[in-house]
Amino acid sequence: MSLRARFMDDLKTAMKAGQSEKVGTIRMITAKLKDVDIAGRAKGEDQVSDEAVISMLRGMIKSRTESAAMYTQGGRPELAQKEEAEIAIIRDYLPPDLDDATIEAAVREAIERTDATSMKDMGKVMAALKEQFGAALDPARASAVVRARLSA
């Protein structure tokens, strides 16, 4: 089942169950998805791929994580809690994260394949990892491992 179909099915289910927080978050996701689709039309795509949708979801999580941290700093724990609840709902749509050992092994292999020796080669390594794993790769976690390997 595509992510778009899951969004709609889950929206209907949440509406029937009276889960207003989940309904609001899924509507937020679908609104953002429409924006991404509209932006994709300039590239000649009618609908963006599931990989682009996953990238969009990761961006939504990142912005909500930053917001939650700022709310906590500002003494607004109730708003931070709301952001954390939205993050939990959005995470349900992401593929399972790769474990640390898998990322470490993949980075080692990508560095060998691309003959990377310094931080200047980080882009090549990240491109190789994205090509290998696609949307399943969390770029933030992978770039931290690549950075640590190349700077050592």
C-alpha positions in Angstrom: 0.0 0.0 0.0 1.4 3.4 -0.9 1.9 6.0 1.7 -0.8 8.2 0.2 -3.3 5.4 0.6 -2.2 4.8 4.2 -2.7 8.5 5.0 -6.2 8.4 3.7 -7.1 5.1 5.4 -5.6 6.2 8.7 -7.4 9.5 8.4 -10.7 7.8 8.0 -10.0 5.4 10.9 -8.9 8.2 13.2 -12.0 10.2 12.3 -14.3 7.3 13.1 -12.4 6.6 16.4 -12.6 10.3 17.4 -8.8 10.7 17.6 -8.7 14.4 17.0 -4.9 14.8 17.5 -4.2 12.1 15.0 -6.7 13.5 12.5 -5.1 16.9 12.8 -1.6 15.5 12.3 -2.6 13.4 9.3 -4.3 16.4 7.8 -1.1 18.4 8.3 0.8 15.7 6.5 -1.6 15.6 3.6 -1.5 19.4 3.3 2.3 19.4 3.2 2.1 16.5 0.6 -0.1 18.7 -1.6 2.5 21.5 -1.4 5.3 19.0 -2.4 3.1 17.7 -5.3 2.6 21.2 -6.5 6.3 22.0 -6.3 6.9 18.7 -8.2 4.7 19.8 -11.1 7.3 22.3 -12.1 9.6 19.2 -12.7 6.9 17.5 -14.7 5.8 15.1 -12.0 2.1 14.8 -11.3 2.7 13.1 -7.9 6.0 12.8 -6.1 7.5 9.4 -5.4 7.2 7.6 -2.0 10.9 8.4 -1.5 10.1 12.1 -1.8 7.2 11.7 0.7 9.6 10.0 3.2 12.0 12.8 2.8 9.2 15.3 3.4 8.2 13.3 6.6 11.8 13.4 7.8 11.8 17.2 7.3 8.5 17.5 9.3 10.0 15.5 12.1 13.2 17.6 12.1 11.2 20.9 12.3 9.0 19.5 15.1 12.0 18.3 17.1 13.5 21.8 16.9 10.2 23.4 17.9 9.8 21.0 20.9 13.3 21.9 22.1 12.5 25.6 21.8 9.2 25.2 23.6 10.9 23.3 26.4 13.6 26.0 26.7 10.9 28.7 26.7 9.0 27.0 29.6 6.1 25.7 27.5 6.1 22.0 28.2 2.5 21.6 27.0 3.4 22.8 23.5 6.5 20.6 23.5 4.4 17.6 24.4 2.0 18.4 21.5 5.0 18.5 19.1 6.3 15.2 20.5 2.9 13.6 20.0 2.9 14.8 16.3 6.4 13.4 15.9 5.2 10.0 17.2 2.4 9.9 14.6 4.6 11.0 11.7 7.2 8.3 12.7 4.6 5.6 12.1 4.8 6.3 8.4 8.6 6.1 8.1 10.4 2.9 7.2 12.2 1.3 10.2 15.5 3.0 10.9 18.7 1.1 10.1 20.6 0.0 13.1 24.0 1.6 14.0 26.0 -1.5 13.0 24.4 -1.5 9.5 25.1 2.2 9.0 28.7 1.8 10.3 29.3 -1.1 7.9 27.7 0.7 5.0 29.7 3.8 5.6 32.9 1.8 5.7 32.0 0.1 2.4 31.0 3.4 0.8 34.3 5.1 1.9 36.3 2.2 0.3 34.2 2.3 -2.9 34.6 6.0 -3.4 38.2 6.1 -2.3 37.3 8.9 0.2 40.2 10.2 2.3 39.1 13.6 3.6 36.1 15.7 4.5 36.2 17.0 0.9 34.9 13.5 -0.2 31.9 13.5 2.2 29.5 14.4 -0.7 30.6 11.4 -2.7 30.2 9.0 0.3 26.7 10.4 1.1 25.7 10.1 -2.5 26.8 6.4 -2.6 24.9 5.7 0.6 21.7 7.4 -0.7 22.0 5.4 -3.9 22.3 2.2 -1.9 19.6 2.7 0.7 17.3 5.4 -0.7 14.6 6.5 1.6 15.5 4.0 4.3 18.6 6.0 5.2 18.4 8.7 7.8 20.8 11.3 6.4 21.5 13.0 9.7 22.7 9.8 11.4 24.7 8.7 8.3 26.4 12.0 7.9 27.5 12.0 11.6 29.1 8.5 11.0 30.7 9.6 7.7 32.1 12.8 9.4 33.5 10.8 12.3 35.2 8.3 9.9 36.6 10.9 7.5 38.0 13.2 10.2 39.7 10.4 12.1 
